[in-house]
């Protein structure tokens, strides 16, 4: 949450993408982007694995 220099940036891009039919996966957490790298990477890896499984049957 604290890394976003434009407080309207994320909501604006979500609104635009959703109106275009794009599905967005996102998660916010407190602190700077390097404060909890292991948690961020674990979440990203789980989303990547879900995408491979759901969309590519891998």
VENCORCOR-V755642 format. One line per field, one symbol per residue. phi: phi as a letter, one per 20 degrees, with the letter a starting at -180 (. if undefined). Layout:
phi = ???
//
This chain:
phi = .feefdfeffffffgffffeneeddbbdbfoefdfcgfffffffffffffffffecld
//
